[in-house]
């Protein structure tokens, strides 16, 4: 019957929820020590204060967060750190970012926002160096645990040398969205599911009974 399609809506959304939301709770004290020890041993962690990383992990509440990245790429062609090939900094960053974004997606994360700078600082004070950044990007993480697991994923062991070669300077810090006019994925996905179920039900009804005929005037 046509109504059976609606049974799939909560089932599919349930599967989506298992992937998108963190169901493992906050990071435990044992996990914290493990992550911090791995962070200290990680070659790519040299530009981050260990105390800052530990505090971020210890204060985990199990909620999602969005990492804000301010990036200024090197100008002109640069040398690929592994192949020696000359290429643009943007292409080199893409070699690292594309596989990382795919792995992030598997962990319930995704890009939120990306923008390119189109002018100078129009409103700025008490900024000592007053440095500009060419690109702003925001990445959603399902949890702080997912960030830690991605940092220490062996597949991205060479990631730091890619970033050092391509990026002139950068600042990254975690944020929590307080207001946004964009529709969040959980709501957007639910609306799409309801729309698909409605279309399937109507198409099924029409194919079985035909379109309703309207009385002639």
HUPEPE-V629441 format. One record per residue. N is the residue number from 1. RES is the residue in one letter. OMEGA is omega in radians with two decimals (NA if undefined). Layout:
# HUPEPE-V629441
n->(N/N)
res->(RES/RES)
omega->(OMEGA/OMEGA)
This chain:
# HUPEPE-V629441
n->(1/2/3/4/5/6/7/8/9/10/11/12/13/14/15/16/17/18/19/20/21/22/23/24/25/26/27/28/29/30/31/32/33/34/35/36/37/38/39/40/41/42/43/44/45/46/47/48/49/50/51/52/53/54/55/56/57/58/59/60/61/62/63/64/65/66/67/68/69/70/71/72/73/74/75/76/77/78/79/80/81/82/83/84/85/86/87/88/89/90/91/92/93/94/95/96/97/98/99/100/101/102/103/104/105/106/107/108/109/110/111/112/113/114/115/116/117/118/119/120/121/122/123/124/125/126/127/128/129/130/131/132/133/134/135/136/137/138/139/140/141/142/143/144/145/146/147/148/149/150/151/152/153/154/155/156/157/158/159/160/161/162/163/164/165/166/167/168/169/170/171/172/173/174/175/176/177/178/179/180/181/182/183/184/185/186/187/188/189/190/191/192/193/194/195/196/197/198/199/200/201/202/203/204/205/206/207/208/209/210/211/212/213/214/215/216/217)
res->(X/X/X/X/X/X/X/X/X/X/X/X/X/X/X/X/X/X/X/X/X/X/X/X/X/X/X/X/X/X/X/X/X/X/X/X/X/X/X/X/X/X/X/X/X/X/X/X/X/X/X/X/X/X/X/X/X/X/X/X/X/X/X/X/X/X/X/X/X/X/X/X/X/X/X/X/X/X/X/X/X/X/X/X/X/X/X/X/X/X/X/X/X/X/X/X/X/X/X/X/X/X/X/X/X/X/X/X/X/X/X/X/X/X/X/X/X/X/X/X/X/X/X/X/X/X/X/X/X/X/X/X/X/X/X/X/X/X/X/X/X/X/X/X/X/X/X/X/X/X/X/X/X/X/X/X/X/X/X/X/X/X/X/X/X/X/X/X/X/X/X/X/X/X/X/X/X/X/X/X/X/X/X/X/X/X/X/X/X/X/X/X/X/X/X/X/X/X/X/X/X/X/X/X/X/X/X/X/X/X/X/X/X/X/X/X/X)
omega->(-3.07/-3.07/-3.09/3.12/-3.10/3.08/-3.11/-3.08/3.12/3.13/-3.14/3.13/3.07/3.09/3.08/-3.12/3.10/3.13/-2.94/-3.06/3.10/-3.13/-3.07/3.11/-3.14/3.10/-3.14/3.13/3.12/3.10/-3.13/3.13/-3.14/-3.12/-3.12/3.10/3.11/3.13/3.13/-3.11/-3.08/-3.10/-3.11/-3.09/-3.01/-3.11/3.13/3.10/-3.12/-3.13/3.11/3.12/3.14/-3.13/3.13/3.13/-3.11/-3.10/-3.13/3.07/3.12/-3.08/3.06/3.02/-3.14/3.12/3.09/-3.11/3.01/-2.96/2.97/-3.11/3.02/3.11/3.11/3.13/3.09/-3.10/3.08/-3.04/-3.12/-3.06/-3.09/-3.13/3.07/-3.14/3.11/3.14/-3.13/3.11/3.13/3.11/-3.14/3.12/3.11/-2.98/-3.05/3.08/3.11/3.13/3.11/3.11/3.09/3.12/3.11/-3.14/3.09/3.12/-3.12/3.03/3.12/-2.99/3.02/-3.11/3.11/-3.14/3.14/3.12/3.14/3.14/-3.10/-3.11/-3.03/3.02/-3.08/3.04/-2.92/-3.11/3.12/-3.13/3.10/3.09/-3.06/-3.05/3.02/3.13/3.11/-3.10/3.13/3.05/-3.14/-3.14/3.09/3.07/3.14/3.08/-3.13/-3.13/3.10/3.12/-3.05/3.10/-3.12/-3.13/-3.10/-3.13/-3.14/-3.06/-3.07/-3.14/3.04/-3.09/3.12/-3.12/-3.02/-2.99/3.11/3.10/-3.11/2.99/3.10/3.07/-3.10/3.11/3.02/-3.08/3.12/3.14/3.10/3.09/3.12/3.11/-3.12/-3.13/3.14/3.12/-3.13/-3.13/3.13/3.13/3.12/3.11/3.14/3.13/3.13/3.14/3.13/3.13/-3.14/3.13/-3.12/3.11/3.12/-3.14/-3.11/-3.13/-3.13/-3.03/-3.09/3.13/3.11/3.11/3.13/-3.12/3.13/-3.10/NA)
